[in-house]
Amino acid sequence: MKGILAYQVYLPHHRLAKEEVASFHGSYGGKGTKAVAHYDEDSLTMAVNASLPFRKRNPKAIYFASTTSPYQEKLSSVTISKALQLPASTRTIDYGNGLRAATNAFLSGLDAVEEGPVLLSMSDRRFTKPKSSLEDEMGAGAVSFMLGEGTGVIAELIASAHISSDTVSQWRTSTDVFIRQWEDRFVAHAAAEAVIACANEVLSTAEIALDEVDHVVISGPSQKLSINLTKALRVDSKQISAMKDNTIGHLGTANGPLMVSKVLSESKPDQKILWLQVGDGCDGLVLKTTEELTSYQSDHPLSYSESTANESVSYSEYARWYELFEVDEGRRPGAPTPSAPALKRNQEQNIGLVGSKCEGCGQNYFPKQRVCVKCHQRDEMTPFSLQGKKATVATYTVDYLASSVSPPSIFAVVDIEGGSRMLAQVTDCKPEDISIGIEVEFSFRKLYEAGGIHNYFWKVVPKRGDHHES
């Protein structure tokens, strides 16, 4: 039995209302919101944050699926592996170039689980032209699956099918920033042909009828088209509850996995899920939930992200974060190009969030130190991971003068479980949200980009929701 061992959803803290988008352009807007990435988030950082709960499960491989990888030629899965502090022998593979990258990676991962569990992370932060028909629905987020076999599988793969269709419907060249899409009626017609053919084939392979399926997930190029495809397939409205969401938006390669995660959170054992992933054709998968689902609980359920979201994002903030227009940054020198040797030398510390621990007295440090200020031993340090450690704000400052895409800048001195202390930038936080003594969590973020190199590090965010302690 091969399938999903665990799932984890990461959604950005911020939401942009569709009415806010329409108001900016002077047009009519629908109801609902979409998740938007902060200025320091991209598909890689969201994938890392979605995968953090799985780092202790010792995956033998990391698969990353995205149409918006930060690099055209550099593996993001390698950075994810380093951020999770996995061994250098961990296999790393990237998938891209289309929305079916999610199911391609999923099926390839299941083919490889005989050698050990596979961590699959699907993430996107897509760009659409302002005032386009896609602008108010293209969201951002990431979903990670732990894939494996045997005991512990909460949803096993029963059957799969594939229909390829070389159709120019939604695309982006290597020089394009924004998604391009052909006329809606043609896209809908081409997608419907592939979906119907794929659904018939995978249901026949699984030897079940459509009305025997408990949940149907169809992830098309857009939210509107996805719902229309359920009508073309003649799906009962009770089977598509996971698709009736207008708060998050379309997450690209993570869109289908997000809906599958929602279905798993609502399902009972022995239920069947039909997952149809559209993109240059269609991939069809039939999953069946197991008894293991009754005892499974996600570390951060979807309700956790939704109940704490910031729904007051303005269009001007969104436009700055997504760099839809150029902003004057003042008379300040540009960011220096990160040094490749320095990035390599400090990789464990900066990407893995690893400090040092004195073997003599147990004092912890970040950044790493050679000499212990407590017992004065020299070069008697061992690596010490800050990930998962409880952290609280000792003091902080709010800087209204520093140049920032999302002012003001907040910096905090953070006390970390074990005795270490570090200076960290606070993100996803307003001045009124921070105070001395509140608990914070580490979040993988992008500091800046210069010379075509993305410089990543860890910031802190206030711990929110039911998990908050102060």
C-alpha positions as a Markdown table, in Angstrom:
| # | Residue | x | y | z |
|---|---|---|---|---|
| 1 | Met | 0.0 | 0.0 | 0.0 |
| 2 | Lys | 1.5 | 3.3 | -1.2 |
| 3 | Gly | 0.1 | 6.8 | -0.6 |
| 4 | Ile | 0.1 | 9.8 | 1.7 |
| 5 | Leu | 1.5 | 9.5 | 5.2 |
| 6 | Ala | 0.9 | 13.1 | 6.2 |
| 7 | Tyr | 0.1 | 16.5 | 4.8 |
| 8 | Gln | 0.8 | 20.1 | 5.8 |
| 9 | Val | -0.6 | 23.4 | 4.4 |
| 10 | Tyr | 1.2 | 26.7 | 4.5 |
| 11 | Leu | -0.7 | 29.8 | 3.6 |
| 12 | Pro | 0.7 | 33.4 | 3.8 |
| 13 | His | -0.7 | 35.5 | 6.7 |
| 14 | His | -2.2 | 38.1 | 4.3 |
| 15 | Arg | -5.4 | 38.2 | 2.3 |
| 16 | Leu | -6.5 | 40.6 | -0.5 |
| 17 | Ala | -10.2 | 41.2 | -1.0 |
| 18 | Lys | -11.5 | 40.9 | -4.5 |
| 19 | Glu | -13.6 | 44.0 | -3.9 |
| 20 | Glu | -10.3 | 45.8 | -3.1 |
| 21 | Val | -8.9 | 44.8 | -6.5 |
| 22 | Ala | -12.0 | 45.9 | -8.3 |
| 23 | Ser | -12.2 | 49.2 | -6.4 |
| 24 | Phe | -8.6 | 50.1 | -7.5 |
| 25 | His | -9.4 | 49.5 | -11.1 |
| 26 | Gly | -12.9 | 51.1 | -10.9 |
| 27 | Ser | -14.7 | 47.9 | -11.8 |
| 28 | Tyr | -17.1 | 45.4 | -10.2 |
| 29 | Gly | -15.6 | 42.8 | -7.8 |
| 30 | Gly | -16.8 | 39.5 | -6.6 |
| 31 | Lys | -17.0 | 38.3 | -3.0 |
| 32 | Gly | -14.1 | 36.7 | -1.2 |
| 33 | Thr | -10.3 | 37.0 | -0.8 |
| 34 | Lys | -7.1 | 35.5 | -2.0 |
| 35 | Ala | -4.0 | 34.6 | -0.1 |
| 36 | Val | -1.1 | 36.9 | -1.1 |
| 37 | Ala | 2.6 | 36.3 | -0.3 |
| 38 | His | 4.4 | 39.0 | 1.8 |
| 39 | Tyr | 7.3 | 40.8 | 0.1 |
| 40 | Asp | 9.8 | 38.4 | 1.6 |
| 41 | Glu | 8.1 | 35.2 | 0.5 |
| 42 | Asp | 8.4 | 33.2 | -2.7 |
| 43 | Ser | 7.6 | 29.7 | -3.7 |
| 44 | Leu | 10.8 | 28.3 | -2.1 |
| 45 | Thr | 10.3 | 30.0 | 1.3 |
| 46 | Met | 6.6 | 28.8 | 1.4 |
| 47 | Ala | 7.7 | 25.3 | 0.6 |
| 48 | Val | 10.2 | 25.3 | 3.4 |
| 49 | Asn | 7.7 | 26.5 | 5.9 |
| 50 | Ala | 5.1 | 23.9 | 4.8 |
| 51 | Ser | 7.8 | 21.2 | 5.1 |
| 52 | Leu | 9.2 | 22.1 | 8.6 |
| 53 | Pro | 7.0 | 19.6 | 10.5 |
| 54 | Phe | 8.4 | 16.7 | 8.5 |
| 55 | Arg | 12.2 | 17.3 | 9.0 |
| 56 | Lys | 12.4 | 14.7 | 11.8 |
| 57 | Arg | 10.7 | 12.0 | 9.6 |
| 58 | Asn | 14.0 | 11.6 | 7.8 |
| 59 | Pro | 12.8 | 11.6 | 4.2 |
| 60 | Lys | 15.1 | 10.0 | 1.7 |
| 61 | Ala | 14.2 | 12.4 | -1.1 |
| 62 | Ile | 12.9 | 15.9 | -1.6 |
| 63 | Tyr | 10.7 | 16.6 | -4.6 |
| 64 | Phe | 9.7 | 20.3 | -5.3 |
| 65 | Ala | 7.0 | 21.2 | -7.8 |
| 66 | Ser | 6.4 | 24.8 | -8.9 |
| 67 | Thr | 5.8 | 27.0 | -12.0 |
| 68 | Thr | 7.5 | 29.9 | -10.2 |
| 69 | Ser | 10.8 | 28.5 | -8.9 |
| 70 | Pro | 13.1 | 31.4 | -7.9 |
| 71 | Tyr | 15.7 | 30.1 | -10.3 |
| 72 | Gln | 15.5 | 29.0 | -13.9 |
| 73 | Glu | 18.8 | 27.0 | -13.4 |
| 74 | Lys | 19.4 | 26.0 | -9.8 |
| 75 | Leu | 17.6 | 23.3 | -7.8 |
| 76 | Ser | 15.3 | 24.7 | -5.1 |
| 77 | Ser | 14.9 | 21.2 | -3.6 |
| 78 | Val | 18.5 | 21.4 | -2.6 |
| 79 | Thr | 17.9 | 24.6 | -0.6 |
| 80 | Ile | 14.8 | 22.9 | 1.0 |
| 81 | Ser | 16.9 | 20.0 | 2.0 |
| 82 | Lys | 19.5 | 22.2 | 3.7 |
| 83 | Ala | 16.8 | 24.3 | 5.4 |
| 84 | Leu | 15.4 | 21.1 | 6.9 |
| 85 | Gln | 18.9 | 20.0 | 8.0 |
| 86 | Leu | 18.8 | 16.8 | 6.0 |
| 87 | Pro | 21.9 | 14.8 | 5.0 |
| 88 | Ala | 23.7 | 15.7 | 1.8 |
| 89 | Ser | 22.8 | 12.2 | 0.5 |
| 90 | Thr | 19.1 | 13.1 | 0.3 |
| 91 | Arg | 17.9 | 12.9 | -3.3 |
| 92 | Thr | 16.7 | 16.3 | -4.6 |
| 93 | Ile | 14.5 | 16.8 | -7.7 |
| 94 | Asp | 12.6 | 19.8 | -9.1 |
| 95 | Tyr | 9.4 | 19.6 | -11.2 |
| 96 | Gly | 8.0 | 22.5 | -13.2 |
| 97 | Asn | 6.8 | 23.9 | -16.5 |
| 98 | Gly | 3.1 | 23.2 | -15.9 |
| 99 | Leu | 0.3 | 22.7 | -13.4 |
| 100 | Arg | 0.6 | 18.9 | -13.8 |
| 101 | Ala | 4.0 | 19.2 | -12.1 |
| 102 | Ala | 2.2 | 18.4 | -8.9 |
| 103 | Thr | 0.8 | 15.1 | -10.0 |
| 104 | Asn | 4.0 | 14.2 | -11.9 |
| 105 | Ala | 6.0 | 14.7 | -8.8 |
| 106 | Phe | 3.4 | 12.9 | -6.7 |
| 107 | Leu | 3.4 | 9.7 | -8.9 |
| 108 | Ser | 7.2 | 9.8 | -9.2 |
| 109 | Gly | 7.4 | 10.1 | -5.4 |
| 110 | Leu | 5.2 | 7.0 | -4.9 |
| 111 | Asp | 7.4 | 5.1 | -7.4 |
| 112 | Ala | 10.4 | 5.9 | -5.2 |
| 113 | Val | 9.0 | 5.1 | -1.7 |
| 114 | Glu | 10.4 | 1.6 | -1.6 |
| 115 | Glu | 13.8 | 3.2 | -0.9 |
| 116 | Gly | 12.3 | 5.3 | 1.9 |
| 117 | Pro | 9.7 | 8.1 | 2.5 |
| 118 | Val | 9.6 | 11.0 | 0.1 |
| 119 | Leu | 8.8 | 14.6 | 1.0 |
| 120 | Leu | 6.9 | 16.4 | -1.8 |
| 121 | Ser | 6.3 | 20.1 | -1.6 |
| 122 | Met | 4.2 | 22.0 | -4.1 |
| 123 | Ser | 4.2 | 25.8 | -4.0 |
| 124 | Asp | 3.5 | 28.8 | -6.2 |
| 125 | Arg | 3.5 | 32.6 | -6.2 |
| 126 | Arg | 2.2 | 33.5 | -9.6 |
| 127 | Phe | 2.0 | 36.9 | -11.2 |
| 128 | Thr | -0.9 | 38.2 | -13.3 |
| 129 | Lys | -1.3 | 41.4 | -15.2 |
| 130 | Pro | -3.1 | 44.1 | -13.3 |
| 131 | Lys | -6.8 | 44.2 | -14.3 |
| 132 | Ser | -6.6 | 40.9 | -16.0 |
| 133 | Ser | -9.4 | 38.3 | -15.5 |
| 134 | Leu | -7.0 | 36.2 | -13.4 |
| 135 | Glu | -5.8 | 38.9 | -11.0 |
| 136 | Asp | -8.4 | 38.6 | -8.3 |
| 137 | Glu | -8.1 | 34.8 | -8.0 |
| 138 | Met | -4.4 | 33.9 | -8.3 |
| 139 | Gly | -3.3 | 33.3 | -4.7 |
| 140 | Ala | -0.1 | 32.0 | -3.1 |
| 141 | Gly | 0.6 | 29.1 | -0.8 |
| 142 | Ala | 2.3 | 25.7 | -0.4 |
| 143 | Val | 1.3 | 22.1 | 0.4 |
| 144 | Ser | 3.7 | 19.4 | 1.5 |
| 145 | Phe | 3.0 | 15.6 | 1.5 |
| 146 | Met | 5.0 | 12.9 | 3.1 |
| 147 | Leu | 4.7 | 9.9 | 0.8 |
| 148 | Gly | 5.4 | 6.3 | 1.9 |
| 149 | Glu | 4.2 | 2.7 | 2.0 |
| 150 | Gly | 2.9 | 0.2 | 4.5 |
| 151 | Thr | 1.5 | 1.1 | 7.9 |
| 152 | Gly | 0.8 | 4.8 | 8.5 |
| 153 | Val | -0.6 | 5.6 | 5.1 |
| 154 | Ile | -3.7 | 7.7 | 5.5 |
| 155 | Ala | -4.7 | 7.7 | 1.8 |
| 156 | Glu | -3.5 | 5.1 | -0.6 |
| 157 | Leu | -3.3 | 5.4 | -4.4 |
| 158 | Ile | -5.8 | 3.0 | -6.1 |
| 159 | Ala | -5.4 | 4.0 | -9.7 |
| 160 | Ser | -4.0 | 6.7 | -12.0 |
| 161 | Ala | -4.5 | 7.7 | -15.6 |
| 162 | His | -2.9 | 10.3 | -17.9 |
| 163 | Ile | -4.2 | 12.2 | -21.0 |
| 164 | Ser | -1.8 | 14.5 | -22.8 |
| 165 | Ser | -3.0 | 17.4 | -24.9 |
| 166 | Asp | -0.7 | 19.9 | -26.6 |
| 167 | Thr | -3.0 | 22.9 | -26.2 |
| 168 | Val | -2.0 | 26.5 | -25.9 |
| 169 | Ser | -4.4 | 27.6 | -23.1 |
| 170 | Gln | -2.3 | 29.0 | -20.2 |
| 171 | Trp | 1.4 | 29.7 | -20.6 |
| 172 | Arg | 4.4 | 31.8 | -19.7 |
| 173 | Thr | 7.7 | 32.0 | -21.6 |
| 174 | Ser | 11.1 | 32.2 | -19.9 |
| 175 | Thr | 11.1 | 36.0 | -20.3 |
| 176 | Asp | 7.5 | 36.6 | -19.3 |
| 177 | Val | 6.6 | 37.8 | -15.8 |
| 178 | Phe | 2.9 | 37.4 | -16.1 |
| 179 | Ile | 0.7 | 34.4 | -17.0 |
| 180 | Arg | -0.9 | 34.5 | -20.4 |
| 181 | Gln | -4.2 | 32.8 | -21.2 |
| 182 | Trp | -6.2 | 32.2 | -24.3 |
| 183 | Glu | -9.9 | 33.0 | -24.7 |
| 184 | Asp | -12.0 | 31.4 | -21.9 |
| 185 | Arg | -14.3 | 29.4 | -24.1 |
| 186 | Phe | -11.5 | 27.7 | -26.0 |
| 187 | Val | -9.6 | 26.9 | -22.8 |
| 188 | Ala | -12.8 | 25.4 | -21.2 |
| 189 | His | -13.5 | 23.3 | -24.3 |
| 190 | Ala | -10.0 | 21.9 | -24.5 |
| 191 | Ala | -9.9 | 21.2 | -20.8 |
| 192 | Ala | -13.3 | 19.5 | -20.7 |
| 193 | Glu | -12.2 | 17.0 | -23.4 |
| 194 | Ala | -9.1 | 16.0 | -21.4 |
| 195 | Val | -10.9 | 15.9 | -18.0 |
| 196 | Ile | -13.8 | 13.7 | -19.3 |
| 197 | Ala | -11.4 | 11.3 | -21.0 |
| 198 | Cys | -9.1 | 11.1 | -18.1 |
| 199 | Ala | -11.9 | 10.6 | -15.5 |
| 200 | Asn | -13.4 | 7.8 | -17.6 |
| 201 | Glu | -10.1 | 6.0 | -17.8 |
| 202 | Val | -9.0 | 6.3 | -14.2 |
| 203 | Leu | -12.5 | 5.3 | -12.9 |
| 204 | Ser | -12.5 | 2.3 | -15.2 |
| 205 | Thr | -9.0 | 1.3 | -13.9 |
| 206 | Ala | -10.2 | 1.6 | -10.3 |
| 207 | Glu | -13.4 | -0.3 | -11.3 |
| 208 | Ile | -15.7 | 2.2 | -9.7 |
| 209 | Ala | -18.4 | 4.6 | -11.0 |
| 210 | Leu | -18.4 | 8.4 | -10.6 |
| 211 | Asp | -21.3 | 8.3 | -8.2 |
| 212 | Glu | -19.3 | 5.9 | -5.9 |
| 213 | Val | -16.7 | 8.6 | -5.4 |
| 214 | Asp | -17.1 | 10.5 | -2.1 |
| 215 | His | -15.0 | 13.6 | -3.0 |
| 216 | Val | -14.1 | 15.1 | -6.4 |
| 217 | Val | -11.2 | 17.5 | -6.8 |
| 218 | Ile | -10.7 | 19.2 | -10.2 |
| 219 | Ser | -7.9 | 21.7 | -10.4 |
| 220 | Gly | -8.1 | 23.6 | -13.6 |
| 221 | Pro | -6.1 | 26.6 | -14.8 |
| 222 | Ser | -8.5 | 28.9 | -12.9 |
| 223 | Gln | -11.1 | 28.6 | -10.1 |
| 224 | Lys | -14.1 | 29.5 | -12.4 |
| 225 | Leu | -13.0 | 26.9 | -15.0 |
| 226 | Ser | -12.5 | 24.2 | -12.3 |
| 227 | Ile | -16.1 | 24.6 | -11.1 |
| 228 | Asn | -17.4 | 24.6 | -14.8 |
| 229 | Leu | -15.5 | 21.3 | -15.4 |
| 230 | Thr | -17.5 | 19.7 | -12.6 |
| 231 | Lys | -20.6 | 20.5 | -14.6 |
| 232 | Ala | -19.1 | 19.1 | -17.8 |
| 233 | Leu | -18.3 | 15.9 | -15.9 |
| 234 | Arg | -21.8 | 15.9 | -14.3 |
| 235 | Val | -20.5 | 15.7 | -10.7 |
| 236 | Asp | -23.0 | 15.9 | -7.9 |
| 237 | Ser | -22.7 | 19.1 | -5.9 |
| 238 | Lys | -22.2 | 17.1 | -2.7 |
| 239 | Gln | -19.0 | 15.7 | -4.0 |
| 240 | Ile | -17.2 | 19.0 | -4.5 |
| 241 | Ser | -17.4 | 20.7 | -1.1 |
| 242 | Ala | -13.6 | 21.2 | -1.1 |
| 243 | Met | -13.8 | 23.3 | -4.3 |
| 244 | Lys | -16.3 | 25.8 | -2.8 |
| 245 | Asp | -13.8 | 28.1 | -1.2 |
| 246 | Asn | -13.5 | 31.8 | -2.0 |
| 247 | Thr | -11.0 | 32.8 | 0.7 |
| 248 | Ile | -7.6 | 31.5 | -0.6 |
| 249 | Gly | -7.6 | 31.8 | -4.4 |
| 250 | His | -5.9 | 29.5 | -7.0 |
| 251 | Leu | -2.5 | 28.3 | -5.8 |
| 252 | Gly | -1.1 | 27.0 | -9.1 |
| 253 | Thr | 0.6 | 23.6 | -8.6 |
| 254 | Ala | -0.4 | 23.7 | -4.9 |
| 255 | Asn | -4.1 | 24.2 | -5.8 |
| 256 | Gly | -5.1 | 20.5 | -6.3 |
| 257 | Pro | -3.0 | 19.4 | -3.3 |
| 258 | Leu | -4.7 | 22.0 | -1.1 |
| 259 | Met | -8.1 | 20.7 | -2.0 |
| 260 | Val | -7.0 | 17.1 | -1.4 |
| 261 | Ser | -5.7 | 18.2 | 2.0 |
| 262 | Lys | -9.1 | 19.8 | 2.8 |
| 263 | Val | -10.8 | 16.6 | 1.8 |
| 264 | Leu | -8.5 | 14.5 | 4.0 |
| 265 | Ser | -9.3 | 16.8 | 7.0 |
| 266 | Glu | -13.0 | 16.2 | 6.5 |
| 267 | Ser | -13.0 | 12.6 | 5.4 |
| 268 | Lys | -13.6 | 9.3 | 7.2 |
| 269 | Pro | -11.9 | 6.0 | 6.6 |
| 270 | Asp | -12.7 | 4.0 | 3.4 |
| 271 | Gln | -13.8 | 7.0 | 1.4 |
| 272 | Lys | -12.7 | 7.5 | -2.3 |
| 273 | Ile | -11.2 | 10.7 | -3.7 |
| 274 | Leu | -11.0 | 11.5 | -7.4 |
| 275 | Trp | -8.2 | 14.1 | -8.1 |
| 276 | Leu | -8.1 | 15.5 | -11.6 |
| 277 | Gln | -5.2 | 17.8 | -12.3 |
| 278 | Val | -5.5 | 19.8 | -15.5 |
| 279 | Gly | -2.6 | 21.3 | -17.5 |
| 280 | Asp | -1.6 | 20.3 | -21.1 |
| 281 | Gly | -4.1 | 17.5 | -20.7 |
| 282 | Cys | -5.1 | 15.9 | -17.4 |
| 283 | Asp | -3.8 | 13.5 | -14.7 |
| 284 | Gly | -6.3 | 11.5 | -12.8 |
| 285 | Leu | -5.8 | 9.8 | -9.4 |
| 286 | Val | -8.1 | 7.8 | -7.2 |
| 287 | Leu | -7.2 | 7.8 | -3.6 |
| 288 | Lys | -8.8 | 5.8 | -0.8 |
| 289 | Thr | -8.6 | 6.8 | 2.9 |
| 290 | Thr | -7.6 | 4.3 | 5.5 |
| 291 | Glu | -8.2 | 3.7 | 9.2 |
| 292 | Glu | -5.0 | 5.6 | 10.0 |
| 293 | Leu | -6.8 | 8.8 | 9.1 |
| 294 | Thr | -8.9 | 8.7 | 12.3 |
| 295 | Ser | -5.8 | 9.3 | 14.5 |
| 296 | Tyr | -4.0 | 11.7 | 12.2 |
| 297 | Gln | -3.8 | 15.4 | 13.1 |
| 298 | Ser | -2.0 | 18.1 | 11.2 |
| 299 | Asp | 0.4 | 20.3 | 13.1 |
| 300 | His | -1.1 | 23.5 | 11.7 |
| 301 | Pro | -4.6 | 22.7 | 10.3 |
| 302 | Leu | -6.0 | 25.0 | 7.6 |
| 303 | Ser | -8.3 | 26.6 | 10.1 |
| 304 | Tyr | -5.2 | 27.8 | 12.0 |
| 305 | Ser | -4.1 | 29.9 | 9.0 |
| 306 | Glu | -7.5 | 31.1 | 8.2 |
| 307 | Ser | -8.6 | 32.2 | 11.6 |
| 308 | Thr | -5.5 | 34.4 | 12.1 |
| 309 | Ala | -5.2 | 35.9 | 8.6 |
| 310 | Asn | -4.7 | 39.6 | 8.0 |
| 311 | Glu | -7.7 | 40.6 | 5.7 |
| 312 | Ser | -6.9 | 44.3 | 5.6 |
| 313 | Val | -4.3 | 44.3 | 2.8 |
| 314 | Ser | -4.7 | 47.2 | 0.4 |
| 315 | Tyr | -4.1 | 47.0 | -3.3 |
| 316 | Ser | -1.1 | 49.4 | -3.0 |
| 317 | Glu | 0.5 | 47.1 | -0.5 |
| 318 | Tyr | -0.1 | 44.1 | -2.7 |
| 319 | Ala | 1.4 | 45.9 | -5.7 |
| 320 | Arg | 4.5 | 46.8 | -3.8 |
| 321 | Trp | 5.0 | 43.3 | -2.5 |
| 322 | Tyr | 4.6 | 41.8 | -6.0 |
| 323 | Glu | 6.7 | 44.6 | -7.6 |
| 324 | Leu | 3.9 | 45.5 | -10.0 |
| 325 | Phe | 5.4 | 49.0 | -10.1 |
| 326 | Glu | 8.7 | 50.5 | -9.2 |
| 327 | Val | 9.0 | 52.3 | -5.9 |
| 328 | Asp | 11.6 | 55.0 | -5.0 |
| 329 | Glu | 13.7 | 53.5 | -2.3 |
| 330 | Gly | 15.4 | 56.8 | -1.4 |
| 331 | Arg | 19.0 | 57.8 | -1.6 |
| 332 | Arg | 20.5 | 54.6 | -0.3 |
| 333 | Pro | 23.1 | 52.3 | -1.7 |
| 334 | Gly | 21.8 | 49.1 | -3.4 |
| 335 | Ala | 22.0 | 45.7 | -1.7 |
| 336 | Pro | 25.4 | 44.0 | -2.2 |
| 337 | Thr | 25.5 | 40.9 | -4.3 |
| 338 | Pro | 25.8 | 37.9 | -1.9 |
| 339 | Ser | 29.2 | 36.2 | -1.9 |
| 340 | Ala | 29.0 | 32.6 | -3.2 |
| 341 | Pro | 31.9 | 31.5 | -0.9 |
| 342 | Ala | 30.3 | 33.2 | 2.1 |
| 343 | Leu | 26.9 | 31.6 | 1.3 |
| 344 | Lys | 28.6 | 28.2 | 1.1 |
| 345 | Arg | 30.6 | 28.7 | 4.3 |
| 346 | Asn | 27.6 | 29.8 | 6.3 |
| 347 | Gln | 25.1 | 27.5 | 4.8 |
| 348 | Glu | 24.5 | 25.4 | 7.8 |
| 349 | Gln | 24.0 | 28.4 | 10.1 |
| 350 | Asn | 22.0 | 30.7 | 7.8 |
| 351 | Ile | 19.9 | 28.2 | 5.8 |
| 352 | Gly | 19.6 | 25.5 | 8.5 |
| 353 | Leu | 19.4 | 27.8 | 11.5 |
| 354 | Val | 22.1 | 26.0 | 13.3 |
| 355 | Gly | 24.1 | 27.6 | 16.1 |
| 356 | Ser | 26.6 | 26.2 | 18.6 |
| 357 | Lys | 26.5 | 24.6 | 22.0 |
| 358 | Cys | 29.3 | 24.6 | 24.6 |
| 359 | Glu | 30.2 | 21.0 | 25.5 |
| 360 | Gly | 31.5 | 22.2 | 28.9 |
| 361 | Cys | 28.5 | 24.1 | 30.4 |
| 362 | Gly | 25.7 | 23.6 | 27.8 |
| 363 | Gln | 25.4 | 27.3 | 26.9 |
| 364 | Asn | 23.9 | 27.8 | 23.4 |
| 365 | Tyr | 24.8 | 30.5 | 20.9 |
| 366 | Phe | 23.6 | 32.0 | 17.6 |
| 367 | Pro | 25.5 | 32.9 | 15.5 |
| 368 | Lys | 28.1 | 30.2 | 16.1 |
| 369 | Gln | 30.9 | 31.0 | 18.5 |
| 370 | Arg | 34.4 | 29.6 | 19.2 |
| 371 | Val | 34.7 | 30.8 | 22.8 |
| 372 | Cys | 32.1 | 30.3 | 25.5 |
| 373 | Val | 31.5 | 33.5 | 27.4 |
| 374 | Lys | 30.2 | 31.6 | 30.3 |
| 375 | Cys | 32.9 | 29.0 | 31.0 |
| 376 | His | 35.6 | 30.3 | 28.6 |
| 377 | Gln | 36.3 | 27.0 | 26.9 |
| 378 | Arg | 37.6 | 27.4 | 23.4 |
| 379 | Asp | 36.7 | 25.4 | 20.3 |
| 380 | Glu | 34.6 | 23.0 | 22.4 |
| 381 | Met | 31.4 | 23.6 | 20.5 |
| 382 | Thr | 28.8 | 21.2 | 18.9 |
| 383 | Pro | 26.1 | 22.1 | 16.4 |
| 384 | Phe | 22.8 | 23.3 | 18.0 |
| 385 | Ser | 19.6 | 23.6 | 16.0 |
| 386 | Leu | 17.2 | 26.5 | 16.8 |
| 387 | Gln | 14.4 | 25.0 | 14.8 |
| 388 | Gly | 11.4 | 24.1 | 16.9 |
| 389 | Lys | 12.8 | 25.8 | 20.0 |
| 390 | Lys | 10.5 | 28.1 | 22.0 |
| 391 | Ala | 11.4 | 31.8 | 21.5 |
| 392 | Thr | 10.2 | 34.9 | 23.2 |
| 393 | Val | 10.7 | 38.6 | 22.6 |
| 394 | Ala | 13.2 | 40.2 | 25.1 |
| 395 | Thr | 13.0 | 43.7 | 23.6 |
| 396 | Tyr | 12.3 | 45.2 | 20.2 |
| 397 | Thr | 12.4 | 48.4 | 18.1 |
| 398 | Val | 10.1 | 49.8 | 15.4 |
| 399 | Asp | 12.1 | 51.6 | 12.7 |
| 400 | Tyr | 10.0 | 54.0 | 10.5 |
| 401 | Leu | 13.1 | 55.4 | 8.7 |
| 402 | Ala | 14.7 | 52.3 | 7.3 |
| 403 | Ser | 14.0 | 51.6 | 3.6 |
| 404 | Ser | 11.5 | 48.8 | 3.4 |
| 405 | Val | 8.9 | 47.4 | 0.9 |
| 406 | Ser | 6.5 | 47.0 | 3.9 |
| 407 | Pro | 7.3 | 49.7 | 6.5 |
| 408 | Pro | 7.8 | 50.0 | 9.3 |
| 409 | Ser | 10.7 | 47.6 | 10.0 |
| 410 | Ile | 10.5 | 45.7 | 13.3 |
| 411 | Phe | 13.6 | 44.1 | 14.9 |
| 412 | Ala | 13.6 | 42.1 | 18.1 |
| 413 | Val | 16.1 | 40.6 | 20.5 |
| 414 | Val | 14.8 | 37.0 | 20.9 |
| 415 | Asp | 15.4 | 34.7 | 23.9 |
| 416 | Ile | 15.6 | 31.1 | 22.7 |
| 417 | Glu | 14.9 | 27.9 | 24.7 |
| 418 | Gly | 18.3 | 26.6 | 25.8 |
| 419 | Gly | 19.8 | 30.0 | 26.7 |
| 420 | Ser | 20.8 | 31.5 | 23.4 |
| 421 | Arg | 19.7 | 35.0 | 22.2 |
| 422 | Met | 19.7 | 36.5 | 18.7 |
| 423 | Leu | 18.7 | 39.6 | 16.9 |
| 424 | Ala | 15.9 | 38.9 | 14.4 |
| 425 | Gln | 13.7 | 40.8 | 12.0 |
| 426 | Val | 10.0 | 40.4 | 12.7 |
| 427 | Thr | 7.7 | 39.9 | 9.7 |
| 428 | Asp | 3.9 | 39.5 | 9.2 |
| 429 | Cys | 3.6 | 41.9 | 12.1 |
| 430 | Lys | 2.2 | 45.3 | 12.8 |
| 431 | Pro | 3.7 | 47.5 | 15.6 |
| 432 | Glu | 0.6 | 46.9 | 17.7 |
| 433 | Asp | 1.0 | 43.1 | 17.4 |
| 434 | Ile | 4.3 | 42.9 | 19.2 |
| 435 | Ser | 5.2 | 43.3 | 22.9 |
| 436 | Ile | 7.9 | 42.1 | 25.2 |
| 437 | Gly | 7.3 | 38.5 | 26.3 |
| 438 | Ile | 5.2 | 37.3 | 23.4 |
| 439 | Glu | 6.1 | 34.0 | 21.8 |
| 440 | Val | 7.4 | 34.0 | 18.3 |
| 441 | Glu | 8.1 | 31.3 | 15.6 |
| 442 | Phe | 10.9 | 31.1 | 13.1 |
| 443 | Ser | 9.9 | 31.5 | 9.5 |
| 444 | Phe | 12.1 | 31.0 | 6.4 |
| 445 | Arg | 12.2 | 34.1 | 4.3 |
| 446 | Lys | 14.0 | 36.0 | 1.5 |
| 447 | Leu | 16.2 | 38.9 | 2.7 |
| 448 | Tyr | 16.8 | 40.3 | -0.7 |
| 449 | Glu | 17.9 | 39.6 | -4.3 |
| 450 | Ala | 21.0 | 41.1 | -5.9 |
| 451 | Gly | 23.0 | 40.0 | -8.9 |
| 452 | Gly | 20.4 | 37.4 | -9.6 |
| 453 | Ile | 21.2 | 35.7 | -6.3 |
| 454 | His | 18.4 | 35.1 | -3.7 |
| 455 | Asn | 19.7 | 35.6 | -0.2 |
| 456 | Tyr | 17.6 | 33.6 | 2.3 |
| 457 | Phe | 17.6 | 33.6 | 6.1 |
| 458 | Trp | 15.2 | 33.2 | 9.0 |
| 459 | Lys | 12.9 | 35.8 | 10.5 |
| 460 | Val | 10.4 | 35.5 | 13.3 |
| 461 | Val | 6.6 | 35.9 | 13.3 |
| 462 | Pro | 4.2 | 36.2 | 16.3 |
| 463 | Lys | 2.8 | 32.9 | 17.3 |
| 464 | Arg | -0.9 | 33.2 | 16.7 |
| 465 | Gly | -4.2 | 31.4 | 17.2 |
| 466 | Asp | -4.9 | 28.7 | 19.7 |
| 467 | His | -1.1 | 27.9 | 19.8 |
| 468 | His | -0.2 | 31.4 | 21.1 |
| 469 | Glu | 1.5 | 31.7 | 24.5 |
| 470 | Ser | 2.8 | 34.9 | 26.2 |
